[in-house]
Amino acid sequence: MKNPAIITNCICDNCDNPILFKVKDTKHEFQIGLLTILNCLKIAEQNNYIPQINVQFWILVENRYHLSNKF
């Protein structure tokens, strides 16, 4: 059985993402990077769409992915 988690062709503009997720619906299939998801999460937090996330989480993310205070 083919593993859908293995990406054979990266079609993203920024392929230095540590993890890419393959997403599809009935008509489309695309990849979204972990850093994009984290950016969306931060924007949602800043706009009060979700509860505040512990600042320690963001520090760990910055350190883990060498983001230089991006979040």
CHARMM-style PDB file with segment names, atoms N, HN, CA, C and O in Angstrom:
ATOM      1  N   MET     1       0.843  -1.177   0.000  1.00  0.00      PROA
ATOM      2  CA  MET     1       0.000   0.000   0.000  1.00  0.00      PROA
ATOM      3  C   MET     1       0.894   1.248   0.000  1.00  0.00      PROA
ATOM      4  O   MET     1       1.841   1.338   0.781  1.00  0.00      PROA
ATOM      5  N   LYS     2       0.594   2.174  -0.852  1.00  0.00      PROA
ATOM      6  HN  LYS     2      -0.175   2.101  -1.487  1.00  0.00      PROA
ATOM      7  CA  LYS     2       1.359   3.409  -0.960  1.00  0.00      PROA
ATOM      8  C   LYS     2       1.110   4.297   0.256  1.00  0.00      PROA
ATOM      9  O   LYS     2      -0.030   4.472   0.685  1.00  0.00      PROA
ATOM     10  N   ASN     3       2.183   4.854   0.805  1.00  0.00      PROA
ATOM     11  HN  ASN     3       3.110   4.713   0.456  1.00  0.00      PROA
ATOM     12  CA  ASN     3       2.087   5.742   1.963  1.00  0.00      PROA
ATOM     13  C   ASN     3       1.774   7.155   1.490  1.00  0.00      PROA
ATOM     14  O   ASN     3       2.615   7.758   0.823  1.00  0.00      PROA
ATOM     15  N   PRO     4       0.590   7.721   1.805  1.00  0.00      PROA
ATOM     16  CA  PRO     4       0.249   9.066   1.351  1.00  0.00      PROA
ATOM     17  C   PRO     4       1.045  10.156   2.056  1.00  0.00      PROA
ATOM     18  O   PRO     4       1.000  11.313   1.639  1.00  0.00      PROA
ATOM     19  N   ALA     5       1.772   9.811   3.114  1.00  0.00      PROA
ATOM     20  HN  ALA     5       1.809   8.871   3.453  1.00  0.00      PROA
ATOM     21  CA  ALA     5       2.566  10.810   3.829  1.00  0.00      PROA
ATOM     22  C   ALA     5       3.886  11.096   3.133  1.00  0.00      PROA
ATOM     23  O   ALA     5       4.557  12.075   3.459  1.00  0.00      PROA
ATOM     24  N   ILE     6       4.263  10.264   2.188  1.00  0.00      PROA
ATOM     25  HN  ILE     6       3.718   9.469   1.923  1.00  0.00      PROA
ATOM     26  CA  ILE     6       5.510  10.475   1.463  1.00  0.00      PROA
ATOM     27  C   ILE     6       5.231  11.338   0.244  1.00  0.00      PROA
ATOM     28  O   ILE     6       4.423  10.987  -0.616  1.00  0.00      PROA
ATOM     29  N   ILE     7       5.915  12.474   0.186  1.00  0.00      PROA
ATOM     30  HN  ILE     7       6.571  12.760   0.885  1.00  0.00      PROA
ATOM     31  CA  ILE     7       5.717  13.409  -0.922  1.00  0.00      PROA
ATOM     32  C   ILE     7       6.746  13.106  -2.002  1.00  0.00      PROA
ATOM     33  O   ILE     7       7.949  13.094  -1.740  1.00  0.00      PROA
ATOM     34  N   THR     8       6.278  12.868  -3.187  1.00  0.00      PROA
ATOM     35  HN  THR     8       5.301  12.878  -3.400  1.00  0.00      PROA
ATOM     36  CA  THR     8       7.180  12.547  -4.285  1.00  0.00      PROA
ATOM     37  C   THR     8       7.518  13.766  -5.136  1.00  0.00      PROA
ATOM     38  O   THR     8       8.568  13.796  -5.777  1.00  0.00      PROA
ATOM     39  N   ASN     9       6.660  14.754  -5.151  1.00  0.00      PROA
ATOM     40  HN  ASN     9       5.807  14.730  -4.630  1.00  0.00      PROA
ATOM     41  CA  ASN     9       6.951  15.976  -5.905  1.00  0.00      PROA
ATOM     42  C   ASN     9       6.414  17.175  -5.133  1.00  0.00      PROA
ATOM     43  O   ASN     9       5.209  17.309  -4.921  1.00  0.00      PROA
ATOM     44  N   CYS    10       7.323  18.034  -4.724  1.00  0.00      PROA
ATOM     45  HN  CYS    10       8.302  17.925  -4.896  1.00  0.00      PROA
ATOM     46  CA  CYS    10       6.944  19.220  -3.959  1.00  0.00      PROA
ATOM     47  C   CYS    10       6.532  20.310  -4.934  1.00  0.00      PROA
ATOM     48  O   CYS    10       7.300  20.679  -5.823  1.00  0.00      PROA
ATOM     49  N   ILE    11       5.322  20.825  -4.768  1.00  0.00      PROA
ATOM     50  HN  ILE    11       4.698  20.525  -4.046  1.00  0.00      PROA
ATOM     51  CA  ILE    11       4.839  21.868  -5.671  1.00  0.00      PROA
ATOM     52  C   ILE    11       4.597  23.169  -4.911  1.00  0.00      PROA
ATOM     53  O   ILE    11       3.689  23.932  -5.242  1.00  0.00      PROA
ATOM     54  N   CYS    12       5.408  23.412  -3.898  1.00  0.00      PROA
ATOM     55  HN  CYS    12       6.145  22.792  -3.629  1.00  0.00      PROA
ATOM     56  CA  CYS    12       5.232  24.633  -3.110  1.00  0.00      PROA
ATOM     57  C   CYS    12       6.293  25.652  -3.497  1.00  0.00      PROA
ATOM     58  O   CYS    12       7.332  25.304  -4.058  1.00  0.00      PROA
ATOM     59  N   ASP    13       6.018  26.914  -3.190  1.00  0.00      PROA
ATOM     60  HN  ASP    13       5.174  27.197  -2.735  1.00  0.00      PROA
ATOM     61  CA  ASP    13       6.972  27.981  -3.475  1.00  0.00      PROA
ATOM     62  C   ASP    13       8.118  27.993  -2.474  1.00  0.00      PROA
ATOM     63  O   ASP    13       9.221  28.444  -2.784  1.00  0.00      PROA
ATOM     64  N   ASN    14       7.849  27.493  -1.268  1.00  0.00      PROA
ATOM     65  HN  ASN    14       6.953  27.127  -1.016  1.00  0.00      PROA
ATOM     66  CA  ASN    14       8.833  27.551  -0.198  1.00  0.00      PROA
ATOM     67  C   ASN    14       9.018  26.148   0.367  1.00  0.00      PROA
ATOM     68  O   ASN    14       8.362  25.779   1.342  1.00  0.00      PROA
ATOM     69  N   CYS    15       9.892  25.380  -0.228  1.00  0.00      PROA
ATOM     70  HN  CYS    15      10.425  25.679  -1.019  1.00  0.00      PROA
ATOM     71  CA  CYS    15      10.023  23.968   0.154  1.00  0.00      PROA
ATOM     72  C   CYS    15      10.978  23.739   1.306  1.00  0.00      PROA
ATOM     73  O   CYS    15      11.445  22.616   1.500  1.00  0.00      PROA
ATOM     74  N   ASP    16      11.283  24.772   2.078  1.00  0.00      PROA
ATOM     75  HN  ASP    16      10.905  25.684   1.921  1.00  0.00      PROA
ATOM     76  CA  ASP    16      12.112  24.559   3.257  1.00  0.00      PROA
ATOM     77  C   ASP    16      11.262  24.305   4.495  1.00  0.00      PROA
ATOM     78  O   ASP    16      11.776  24.332   5.613  1.00  0.00      PROA
ATOM     79  N   ASN    17       9.970  24.060   4.310  1.00  0.00      PROA
ATOM     80  HN  ASN    17       9.552  24.039   3.402  1.00  0.00      PROA
ATOM     81  CA  ASN    17       9.102  23.697   5.421  1.00  0.00      PROA
ATOM     82  C   ASN    17       9.562  22.365   5.987  1.00  0.00      PROA
ATOM     83  O   ASN    17       9.914  21.459   5.231  1.00  0.00      PROA
ATOM     84  N   PRO    18       9.563  22.232   7.322  1.00  0.00      PROA
ATOM     85  CA  PRO    18       9.989  20.968   7.921  1.00  0.00      PROA
ATOM     86  C   PRO    18       9.008  19.828   7.658  1.00  0.00      PROA
ATOM     87  O   PRO    18       9.405  18.664   7.605  1.00  0.00      PROA
ATOM     88  N   ILE    19       7.729  20.161   7.495  1.00  0.00      PROA
ATOM     89  HN  ILE    19       7.406  21.107   7.538  1.00  0.00      PROA
ATOM     90  CA  ILE    19       6.698  19.155   7.247  1.00  0.00      PROA
ATOM     91  C   ILE    19       5.701  19.731   6.251  1.00  0.00      PROA
ATOM     92  O   ILE    19       5.307  20.892   6.360  1.00  0.00      PROA
ATOM     93  N   LEU    20       5.299  18.927   5.293  1.00  0.00      PROA
ATOM     94  HN  LEU    20       5.620  17.984   5.204  1.00  0.00      PROA
ATOM     95  CA  LEU    20       4.244  19.319   4.366  1.00  0.00      PROA
ATOM     96  C   LEU    20       3.072  18.367   4.541  1.00  0.00      PROA
ATOM     97  O   LEU    20       3.257  17.156   4.666  1.00  0.00      PROA
ATOM     98  N   PHE    21       1.872  18.918   4.551  1.00  0.00      PROA
ATOM     99  HN  PHE    21       1.722  19.902   4.450  1.00  0.00      PROA
ATOM    100  CA  PHE    21       0.662  18.117   4.656  1.00  0.00      PROA
ATOM    101  C   PHE    21      -0.020  18.085   3.297  1.00  0.00      PROA
ATOM    102  O   PHE    21      -0.163  19.119   2.643  1.00  0.00      PROA
ATOM    103  N   LYS    22      -0.432  16.921   2.881  1.00  0.00      PROA
ATOM    104  HN  LYS    22      -0.316  16.082   3.412  1.00  0.00      PROA
ATOM    105  CA  LYS    22      -1.156  16.766   1.628  1.00  0.00      PROA
ATOM    106  C   LYS    22      -2.643  16.876   1.944  1.00  0.00      PROA
ATOM    107  O   LYS    22      -3.172  16.119   2.758  1.00  0.00      PROA
ATOM    108  N   VAL    23      -3.307  17.821   1.296  1.00  0.00      PROA
ATOM    109  HN  VAL    23      -2.878  18.436   0.635  1.00  0.00      PROA
ATOM    110  CA  VAL    23      -4.721  18.093   1.554  1.00  0.00      PROA
ATOM    111  C   VAL    23      -5.473  17.932   0.238  1.00  0.00      PROA
ATOM    112  O   VAL    23      -4.993  18.348  -0.816  1.00  0.00      PROA
ATOM    113  N   LYS    24      -6.655  17.327   0.310  1.00  0.00      PROA
ATOM    114  HN  LYS    24      -7.045  16.989   1.167  1.00  0.00      PROA
ATOM    115  CA  LYS    24      -7.443  17.230  -0.916  1.00  0.00      PROA
ATOM    116  C   LYS    24      -8.925  17.204  -0.588  1.00  0.00      PROA
ATOM    117  O   LYS    24      -9.350  16.765   0.481  1.00  0.00      PROA
ATOM    118  N   ASP    25      -9.695  17.694  -1.553  1.00  0.00      PROA
ATOM    119  HN  ASP    25      -9.351  18.051  -2.422  1.00  0.00      PROA
ATOM    120  CA  ASP    25     -11.147  17.580  -1.487  1.00  0.00      PROA
ATOM    121  C   ASP    25     -11.582  16.808  -2.732  1.00  0.00      PROA
ATOM    122  O   ASP    25     -10.782  16.079  -3.317  1.00  0.00      PROA
ATOM    123  N   THR    26     -12.798  16.958  -3.128  1.00  0.00      PROA
ATOM    124  HN  THR    26     -13.449  17.551  -2.652  1.00  0.00      PROA
ATOM    125  CA  THR    26     -13.266  16.181  -4.279  1.00  0.00      PROA
ATOM    126  C   THR    26     -12.653  16.624  -5.604  1.00  0.00      PROA
ATOM    127  O   THR    26     -12.623  15.845  -6.558  1.00  0.00      PROA
ATOM    128  N   LYS    27     -12.163  17.859  -5.680  1.00  0.00      PROA
ATOM    129  HN  LYS    27     -12.187  18.492  -4.906  1.00  0.00      PROA
ATOM    130  CA  LYS    27     -11.645  18.371  -6.950  1.00  0.00      PROA
ATOM    131  C   LYS    27     -10.188  18.810  -6.907  1.00  0.00      PROA
ATOM    132  O   LYS    27      -9.545  18.889  -7.954  1.00  0.00      PROA
ATOM    133  N   HSD    28      -9.653  19.094  -5.733  1.00  0.00      PROA
ATOM    134  HN  HSD    28     -10.175  19.029  -4.882  1.00  0.00      PROA
ATOM    135  CA  HSD    28      -8.327  19.683  -5.634  1.00  0.00      PROA
ATOM    136  C   HSD    28      -7.432  18.873  -4.710  1.00  0.00      PROA
ATOM    137  O   HSD    28      -7.892  18.200  -3.788  1.00  0.00      PROA
ATOM    138  N   GLU    29      -6.149  18.961  -4.989  1.00  0.00      PROA
ATOM    139  HN  GLU    29      -5.775  19.508  -5.739  1.00  0.00      PROA
ATOM    140  CA  GLU    29      -5.149  18.345  -4.135  1.00  0.00      PROA
ATOM    141  C   GLU    29      -3.984  19.318  -4.049  1.00  0.00      PROA
ATOM    142  O   GLU    29      -3.507  19.809  -5.073  1.00  0.00      PROA
ATOM    143  N   PHE    30      -3.523  19.600  -2.838  1.00  0.00      PROA
ATOM    144  HN  PHE    30      -3.910  19.201  -2.007  1.00  0.00      PROA
ATOM    145  CA  PHE    30      -2.417  20.536  -2.678  1.00  0.00      PROA
ATOM    146  C   PHE    30      -1.660  20.222  -1.405  1.00  0.00      PROA
ATOM    147  O   PHE    30      -2.073  19.384  -0.603  1.00  0.00      PROA
ATOM    148  N   GLN    31      -0.544  20.912  -1.235  1.00  0.00      PROA
ATOM    149  HN  GLN    31      -0.209  21.593  -1.886  1.00  0.00      PROA
ATOM    150  CA  GLN    31       0.286  20.733  -0.052  1.00  0.00      PROA
ATOM    151  C   GLN    31       0.314  22.027   0.740  1.00  0.00      PROA
ATOM    152  O   GLN    31       0.325  23.117   0.169  1.00  0.00      PROA
ATOM    153  N   ILE    32       0.326  21.900   2.056  1.00  0.00      PROA
ATOM    154  HN  ILE    32       0.316  21.014   2.520  1.00  0.00      PROA
ATOM    155  CA  ILE    32       0.429  23.064   2.926  1.00  0.00      PROA
ATOM    156  C   ILE    32       1.504  22.766   3.963  1.00  0.00      PROA
ATOM    157  O   ILE    32       1.528  21.692   4.564  1.00  0.00      PROA
ATOM    158  N   GLY    33       2.379  23.722   4.159  1.00  0.00      PROA
ATOM    159  HN  GLY    33       2.359  24.595   3.671  1.00  0.00      PROA
ATOM    160  CA  GLY    33       3.493  23.520   5.070  1.00  0.00      PROA
ATOM    161  C   GLY    33       3.135  23.793   6.521  1.00  0.00      PROA
ATOM    162  O   GLY    33       2.218  24.555   6.827  1.00  0.00      PROA
ATOM    163  N   LEU    34       3.876  23.154   7.396  1.00  0.00      PROA
ATOM    164  HN  LEU    34       4.621  22.535   7.148  1.00  0.00      PROA
ATOM    165  CA  LEU    34       3.669  23.350   8.826  1.00  0.00      PROA
ATOM    166  C   LEU    34       3.819  24.816   9.206  1.00  0.00      PROA
ATOM    167  O   LEU    34       3.047  25.324  10.019  1.00  0.00      PROA
ATOM    168  N   LEU    35       4.796  25.501   8.631  1.00  0.00      PROA
ATOM    169  HN  LEU    35       5.423  25.089   7.970  1.00  0.00      PROA
ATOM    170  CA  LEU    35       5.005  26.909   8.977  1.00  0.00      PROA
ATOM    171  C   LEU    35       3.816  27.763   8.558  1.00  0.00      PROA
ATOM    172  O   LEU    35       3.486  28.731   9.243  1.00  0.00      PROA
ATOM    173  N   THR    36       3.175  27.430   7.461  1.00  0.00      PROA
ATOM    174  HN  THR    36       3.443  26.643   6.904  1.00  0.00      PROA
ATOM    175  CA  THR    36       1.964  28.140   7.041  1.00  0.00      PROA
ATOM    176  C   THR    36       0.844  27.916   8.047  1.00  0.00      PROA
ATOM    177  O   THR    36       0.130  28.850   8.413  1.00  0.00      PROA
ATOM    178  N   ILE    37       0.695  26.681   8.487  1.00  0.00      PROA
ATOM    179  HN  ILE    37       1.275  25.922   8.190  1.00  0.00      PROA
ATOM    180  CA  ILE    37      -0.335  26.377   9.482  1.00  0.00      PROA
ATOM    181  C   ILE    37      -0.064  27.123  10.782  1.00  0.00      PROA
ATOM    182  O   ILE    37      -0.988  27.656  11.396  1.00  0.00      PROA
ATOM    183  N   LEU    38       1.196  27.164  11.206  1.00  0.00      PROA
ATOM    184  HN  LEU    38       1.947  26.731  10.708  1.00  0.00      PROA
ATOM    185  CA  LEU    38       1.542  27.895  12.430  1.00  0.00      PROA
ATOM    186  C   LEU    38       1.278  29.391  12.273  1.00  0.00      PROA
ATOM    187  O   LEU    38       0.809  30.039  13.209  1.00  0.00      PROA
ATOM    188  N   ASN    39       1.577  29.943  11.091  1.00  0.00      PROA
ATOM    189  HN  ASN    39       1.958  29.416  10.331  1.00  0.00      PROA
ATOM    190  CA  ASN    39       1.275  31.357  10.838  1.00  0.00      PROA
ATOM    191  C   ASN    39      -0.221  31.617  10.922  1.00  0.00      PROA
ATOM    192  O   ASN    39      -0.645  32.615  11.506  1.00  0.00      PROA
ATOM    193  N   CYS    40      -1.016  30.739  10.350  1.00  0.00      PROA
ATOM    194  HN  CYS    40      -0.672  29.929   9.876  1.00  0.00      PROA
ATOM    195  CA  CYS    40      -2.478  30.886  10.421  1.00  0.00      PROA
ATOM    196  C   CYS    40      -2.959  30.811  11.863  1.00  0.00      PROA
ATOM    197  O   CYS    40      -3.846  31.562  12.270  1.00  0.00      PROA
ATOM    198  N   LEU    41      -2.378  29.912  12.625  1.00  0.00      PROA
ATOM    199  HN  LEU    41      -1.658  29.302  12.295  1.00  0.00      PROA
ATOM    200  CA  LEU    41      -2.739  29.780  14.035  1.00  0.00      PROA
ATOM    201  C   LEU    41      -2.423  31.064  14.796  1.00  0.00      PROA
ATOM    202  O   LEU    41      -3.221  31.510  15.621  1.00  0.00      PROA
ATOM    203  N   LYS    42      -1.265  31.657  14.523  1.00  0.00      PROA
ATOM    204  HN  LYS    42      -0.617  31.294  13.853  1.00  0.00      PROA
ATOM    205  CA  LYS    42      -0.875  32.902  15.197  1.00  0.00      PROA
ATOM    206  C   LYS    42      -1.815  34.041  14.804  1.00  0.00      PROA
ATOM    207  O   LYS    42      -2.214  34.830  15.660  1.00  0.00      PROA
ATOM    208  N   ILE    43      -2.169  34.136  13.541  1.00  0.00      PROA
ATOM    209  HN  ILE    43      -1.845  33.495  12.845  1.00  0.00      PROA
ATOM    210  CA  ILE    43      -3.103  35.176  13.088  1.00  0.00      PROA
ATOM    211  C   ILE    43      -4.457  34.995  13.755  1.00  0.00      PROA
ATOM    212  O   ILE    43      -5.068  35.968  14.196  1.00  0.00      PROA
ATOM    213  N   ALA    44      -4.926  33.765  13.831  1.00  0.00      PROA
ATOM    214  HN  ALA    44      -4.429  32.974  13.473  1.00  0.00      PROA
ATOM    215  CA  ALA    44      -6.208  33.492  14.501  1.00  0.00      PROA
ATOM    216  C   ALA    44      -6.149  33.898  15.966  1.00  0.00      PROA
ATOM    217  O   ALA    44      -7.112  34.442  16.506  1.00  0.00      PROA
ATOM    218  N   GLU    45      -5.029  33.634  16.597  1.00  0.00      PROA
ATOM    219  HN  GLU    45      -4.247  33.192  16.158  1.00  0.00      PROA
ATOM    220  CA  GLU    45      -4.853  34.017  18.001  1.00  0.00      PROA
ATOM    221  C   GLU    45      -4.854  35.541  18.149  1.00  0.00      PROA
ATOM    222  O   GLU    45      -5.527  36.075  19.031  1.00  0.00      PROA
ATOM    223  N   GLN    46      -4.115  36.231  17.305  1.00  0.00      PROA
ATOM    224  HN  GLN    46      -3.569  35.797  16.589  1.00  0.00      PROA
ATOM    225  CA  GLN    46      -4.015  37.690  17.380  1.00  0.00      PROA
ATOM    226  C   GLN    46      -5.354  38.374  17.125  1.00  0.00      PROA
ATOM    227  O   GLN    46      -5.599  39.464  17.642  1.00  0.00      PROA
ATOM    228  N   ASN    47      -6.212  37.752  16.342  1.00  0.00      PROA
ATOM    229  HN  ASN    47      -6.013  36.867  15.922  1.00  0.00      PROA
ATOM    230  CA  ASN    47      -7.515  38.328  16.019  1.00  0.00      PROA
ATOM    231  C   ASN    47      -8.637  37.784  16.900  1.00  0.00      PROA
ATOM    232  O   ASN    47      -9.819  37.990  16.622  1.00  0.00      PROA
ATOM    233  N   ASN    48      -8.249  37.090  17.960  1.00  0.00      PROA
ATOM    234  HN  ASN    48      -7.289  36.922  18.186  1.00  0.00      PROA
ATOM    235  CA  ASN    48      -9.191  36.559  18.953  1.00  0.00      PROA
ATOM    236  C   ASN    48     -10.195  35.558  18.383  1.00  0.00      PROA
ATOM    237  O   ASN    48     -11.306  35.429  18.896  1.00  0.00      PROA
ATOM    238  N   TYR    49      -9.803  34.848  17.322  1.00  0.00      PROA
ATOM    239  HN  TYR    49      -8.900  34.952  16.905  1.00  0.00      PROA
ATOM    240  CA  TYR    49     -10.650  33.777  16.798  1.00  0.00      PROA
ATOM    241  C   TYR    49     -10.487  32.502  17.624  1.00  0.00      PROA
ATOM    242  O   TYR    49     -11.373  31.648  17.662  1.00  0.00      PROA
ATOM    243  N   ILE    50      -9.334  32.398  18.281  1.00  0.00      PROA
ATOM    244  HN  ILE    50      -8.614  33.092  18.250  1.00  0.00      PROA
ATOM    245  CA  ILE    50      -9.062  31.281  19.185  1.00  0.00      PROA
ATOM    246  C   ILE    50      -8.516  31.860  20.485  1.00  0.00      PROA
ATOM    247  O   ILE    50      -8.045  32.997  20.499  1.00  0.00      PROA
ATOM    248  N   PRO    51      -8.570  31.103  21.577  1.00  0.00      PROA
ATOM    249  CA  PRO    51      -8.007  31.592  22.843  1.00  0.00      PROA
ATOM    250  C   PRO    51      -6.496  31.787  22.733  1.00  0.00      PROA
ATOM    251  O   PRO    51      -5.842  31.184  21.882  1.00  0.00      PROA
ATOM    252  N   GLN    52      -5.957  32.626  23.592  1.00  0.00      PROA
ATOM    253  HN  GLN    52      -6.488  33.117  24.283  1.00  0.00      PROA
ATOM    254  CA  GLN    52      -4.517  32.856  23.630  1.00  0.00      PROA
ATOM    255  C   GLN    52      -3.786  31.542  23.891  1.00  0.00      PROA
ATOM    256  O   GLN    52      -4.212  30.718  24.700  1.00  0.00      PROA
ATOM    257  N   ILE    53      -2.690  31.375  23.190  1.00  0.00      PROA
ATOM    258  HN  ILE    53      -2.344  32.044  22.532  1.00  0.00      PROA
ATOM    259  CA  ILE    53      -1.841  30.202  23.367  1.00  0.00      PROA
ATOM    260  C   ILE    53      -0.689  30.615  24.272  1.00  0.00      PROA
ATOM    261  O   ILE    53      -0.178  31.730  24.173  1.00  0.00      PROA
ATOM    262  N   ASN    54      -0.292  29.721  25.140  1.00  0.00      PROA
ATOM    263  HN  ASN    54      -0.708  28.815  25.221  1.00  0.00      PROA
ATOM    264  CA  ASN    54       0.795  29.996  26.072  1.00  0.00      PROA
ATOM    265  C   ASN    54       2.026  30.493  25.319  1.00  0.00      PROA
ATOM    266  O   ASN    54       2.437  29.898  24.324  1.00  0.00      PROA
ATOM    267  N   VAL    55       2.607  31.586  25.802  1.00  0.00      PROA
ATOM    268  HN  VAL    55       2.272  32.070  26.610  1.00  0.00      PROA
ATOM    269  CA  VAL    55       3.769  32.181  25.144  1.00  0.00      PROA
ATOM    270  C   VAL    55       4.921  31.180  25.051  1.00  0.00      PROA
ATOM    271  O   VAL    55       5.726  31.246  24.122  1.00  0.00      PROA
ATOM    272  N   GLN    56       5.003  30.268  25.993  1.00  0.00      PROA
ATOM    273  HN  GLN    56       4.349  30.213  26.748  1.00  0.00      PROA
ATOM    274  CA  GLN    56       6.068  29.263  25.958  1.00  0.00      PROA
ATOM    275  C   GLN    56       5.965  28.394  24.698  1.00  0.00      PROA
ATOM    276  O   GLN    56       6.986  27.969  24.156  1.00  0.00      PROA
ATOM    277  N   PHE    57       4.752  28.131  24.237  1.00  0.00      PROA
ATOM    278  HN  PHE    57       3.923  28.476  24.677  1.00  0.00      PROA
ATOM    279  CA  PHE    57       4.566  27.372  23.000  1.00  0.00      PROA
ATOM    280  C   PHE    57       5.229  28.092  21.837  1.00  0.00      PROA
ATOM    281  O   PHE    57       5.950  27.478  21.051  1.00  0.00      PROA
ATOM    282  N   TRP    58       4.983  29.418  21.723  1.00  0.00      PROA
ATOM    283  HN  TRP    58       4.397  29.917  22.361  1.00  0.00      PROA
ATOM    284  CA  TRP    58       5.550  30.177  20.611  1.00  0.00      PROA
ATOM    285  C   TRP    58       7.069  30.257  20.709  1.00  0.00      PROA
ATOM    286  O   TRP    58       7.757  30.245  19.689  1.00  0.00      PROA
ATOM    287  N   ILE    59       7.591  30.337  21.915  1.00  0.00      PROA
ATOM    288  HN  ILE    59       7.032  30.346  22.744  1.00  0.00      PROA
ATOM    289  CA  ILE    59       9.045  30.346  22.096  1.00  0.00      PROA
ATOM    290  C   ILE    59       9.634  29.014  21.633  1.00  0.00      PROA
ATOM    291  O   ILE    59      10.661  28.984  20.954  1.00  0.00      PROA
ATOM    292  N   LEU    60       8.982  27.921  22.003  1.00  0.00      PROA
ATOM    293  HN  LEU    60       8.148  27.945  22.554  1.00  0.00      PROA
ATOM    294  CA  LEU    60       9.449  26.602  21.563  1.00  0.00      PROA
ATOM    295  C   LEU    60       9.408  26.471  20.041  1.00  0.00      PROA
ATOM    296  O   LEU    60      10.330  25.920  19.439  1.00  0.00      PROA
ATOM    297  N   VAL    61       8.346  26.973  19.420  1.00  0.00      PROA
ATOM    298  HN  VAL    61       7.597  27.421  19.909  1.00  0.00      PROA
ATOM    299  CA  VAL    61       8.228  26.926  17.956  1.00  0.00      PROA
ATOM    300  C   VAL    61       9.345  27.745  17.316  1.00  0.00      PROA
ATOM    301  O   VAL    61       9.997  27.279  16.382  1.00  0.00      PROA
ATOM    302  N   GLU    62       9.570  28.963  17.813  1.00  0.00      PROA
ATOM    303  HN  GLU    62       9.040  29.341  18.572  1.00  0.00      PROA
ATOM    304  CA  GLU    62      10.629  29.817  17.264  1.00  0.00      PROA
ATOM    305  C   GLU    62      11.988  29.141  17.369  1.00  0.00      PROA
ATOM    306  O   GLU    62      12.771  29.157  16.420  1.00  0.00      PROA
ATOM    307  N   ASN    63      12.262  28.550  18.520  1.00  0.00      PROA
ATOM    308  HN  ASN    63      11.625  28.538  19.291  1.00  0.00      PROA
ATOM    309  CA  ASN    63      13.554  27.893  18.718  1.00  0.00      PROA
ATOM    310  C   ASN    63      13.678  26.619  17.886  1.00  0.00      PROA
ATOM    311  O   ASN    63      14.741  26.339  17.334  1.00  0.00      PROA
ATOM    312  N   ARG    64      12.613  25.860  17.797  1.00  0.00      PROA
ATOM    313  HN  ARG    64      11.749  26.087  18.246  1.00  0.00      PROA
ATOM    314  CA  ARG    64      12.639  24.584  17.068  1.00  0.00      PROA
ATOM    315  C   ARG    64      12.903  24.788  15.585  1.00  0.00      PROA
ATOM    316  O   ARG    64      13.642  24.020  14.969  1.00  0.00      PROA
ATOM    317  N   TYR    65      12.295  25.830  15.010  1.00  0.00      PROA
ATOM    318  HN  TYR    65      11.695  26.454  15.511  1.00  0.00      PROA
ATOM    319  CA  TYR    65      12.396  26.055  13.572  1.00  0.00      PROA
ATOM    320  C   TYR    65      13.250  27.264  13.214  1.00  0.00      PROA
ATOM    321  O   TYR    65      13.224  27.730  12.075  1.00  0.00      PROA
ATOM    322  N   HSD    66      14.012  27.778  14.191  1.00  0.00      PROA
ATOM    323  HN  HSD    66      14.033  27.400  15.116  1.00  0.00      PROA
ATOM    324  CA  HSD    66      14.960  28.875  13.963  1.00  0.00      PROA
ATOM    325  C   HSD    66      14.299  30.057  13.254  1.00  0.00      PROA
ATOM    326  O   HSD    66      14.763  30.500  12.203  1.00  0.00      PROA
ATOM    327  N   LEU    67      13.215  30.558  13.838  1.00  0.00      PROA
ATOM    328  HN  LEU    67      12.839  30.198  14.691  1.00  0.00      PROA
ATOM    329  CA  LEU    67      12.409  31.582  13.179  1.00  0.00      PROA
ATOM    330  C   LEU    67      12.750  33.004  13.585  1.00  0.00      PROA
ATOM    331  O   LEU    67      12.145  33.939  13.060  1.00  0.00      PROA
ATOM    332  N   SER    68      13.675  33.205  14.481  1.00  0.00      PROA
ATOM    333  HN  SER    68      14.167  32.446  14.907  1.00  0.00      PROA
ATOM    334  CA  SER    68      14.139  34.537  14.877  1.00  0.00      PROA
ATOM    335  C   SER    68      12.999  35.476  15.233  1.00  0.00      PROA
ATOM    336  O   SER    68      12.859  36.549  14.645  1.00  0.00      PROA
ATOM    337  N   ASN    69      12.194  35.072  16.189  1.00  0.00      PROA
ATOM    338  HN  ASN    69      12.308  34.200  16.666  1.00  0.00      PROA
ATOM    339  CA  ASN    69      11.108  35.912  16.712  1.00  0.00      PROA
ATOM    340  C   ASN    69      10.055  36.246  15.656  1.00  0.00      PROA
ATOM    341  O   ASN    69       9.448  37.315  15.715  1.00  0.00      PROA
ATOM    342  N   LYS    70       9.832  35.371  14.710  1.00  0.00      PROA
ATOM    343  HN  LYS    70      10.325  34.502  14.661  1.00  0.00      PROA
ATOM    344  CA  LYS    70       8.834  35.584  13.663  1.00  0.00      PROA
ATOM    345  C   LYS    70       7.420  35.561  14.226  1.00  0.00      PROA
ATOM    346  O   LYS    70       6.533  36.242  13.712  1.00  0.00      PROA
ATOM    347  N   PHE    71       7.209  34.778  15.282  1.00  0.00      PROA
ATOM    348  HN  PHE    71       7.930  34.225  15.700  1.00  0.00      PROA
ATOM    349  CA  PHE    71       5.888  34.671  15.862  1.00  0.00      PROA
ATOM    350  C   PHE    71       5.774  35.648  17.001  1.00  0.00      PROA
ATOM    351  OT1 PHE    71       4.726  35.728  17.643  1.00  0.00      PROA
TER     352      PHE     71
END
